[in-house]
Amino acid sequence: MYDLIQQVRAVVPFNTPVADLCVDDCYGCPKKLLEYLDMELEDWQQKLDDGHIPNFAEINSLGRRSRKIVTALEKNGLVMN
């Protein structure tokens, strides 16, 4: 799970200014997607720090949600694949 969190943080542009997120038409709301994903990753980081050991379903679920958000960000031109 630590590796997954690091991979997502390396790919997703969490520090993008709001002015650059909301340009023209959007596929989903990039600002809300980034906020949601950041909260999810922070939540998992806290759980891991508290000693929680995630099962495969939890890892798979976070990975699936992360991929969907990255796909939406790609469609908005914020992530290059």
C-alpha positions, 0 to 999 in steps of 0.5 A: 500500500505504501508503494501504491500511495507513492506511485499515485503521488508521483503521477498526480499533480496535486500542486496544480493551481486552481486556475489551471484546473478549471479551464474550458470544458471539464471531464469531471471536476479536476479540483474535486477529484484531486481533493478526494484522492488526496483525502483518500491517500492521507486517510490510508497513510494515517491507517498504515501509520496506526498499524492497519494492515490492508487486505488485497480488496482494500489495495485493489479498491484504492488502485481502481479509484486512483486509475479512474481519477488519473484517467479523468485527469488525462482527459482534462490534459492535467496528466500525460500518459 
